[in-house]
Amino acid sequence: MVFSDRVSAGILLGEYIKDKIDRELNPIVLGIPRGGVVVAKEVARVLSLPMSLLIVRKLGVPQNPELAFGAIDPDGEVYLDRKTVGYFKISEDAIKQVAQEELKKIRERERNFLKGKMPEVRDREVIVVDDGIATGYTVIAGVNFVKRKGAVKVLVASPVCPTDTIRKIKEYADEVYCYYESDEPSFAVGMFYRDFHEVRDEEVMELLKNGVL
């Protein structure tokens, strides 16, 4: 399965979960920046729901920042992949340093994208959307964050994710919907998109126009 781009993946995903939403719970779609916002916008459009952002960040291994060893949420809560931390012998000081740097980036994105206006999730159903899920730690951080903020039900939706990651996320989210489950041994989200260009801040700002927040 290969998606043309994030827009087409979002349309497919929105149609896939159309009958799984509880309209009585005033649902809202939250996209994880940046790529997840493109997918989330289409999901929200298909479902005729409001959309906002869930700004969580992965924690990258110091010697290989693209490889995640965990994630951090807007409250500064850290979620660690202990196996990866142990394999790369990442010290507590290094973890704290990376976490502090990523928390600064969360604050910056809150200012730039949300203008300090956090989406209201209390007593609502929240649909957390990303363009693909690899280890699952950023999504888990996001799920736990919105639950602490009072969400009554949290769904995770993504175009593609590994089967074992789905099992992991199901321990935290109420429901997990993945359009395409992969058992690829060397999983990378970009493998499943013909167009997987880096989404820039300007593109996110454009997607947030027209009163979606």
Protein Blocks (a to p, Z undefined) as FASTA:
>chain_A
ZZfblmlmmmmmmmmmmmmccfklopadddddfklmmmmmmmmmmnopacdddddddddd
fklmklccbdcdfkopacddfklmmmnopafklmmmmmmmmmmmmmmmmmmmnnopacdf
ehpacddddfbdfklmmmmmmmmmmmmnopabdcdddfbdcfklmmmmmmmmmbdcdfba
cfbfbgcfklmpfblcdcdfklmmmmmgghlZZ
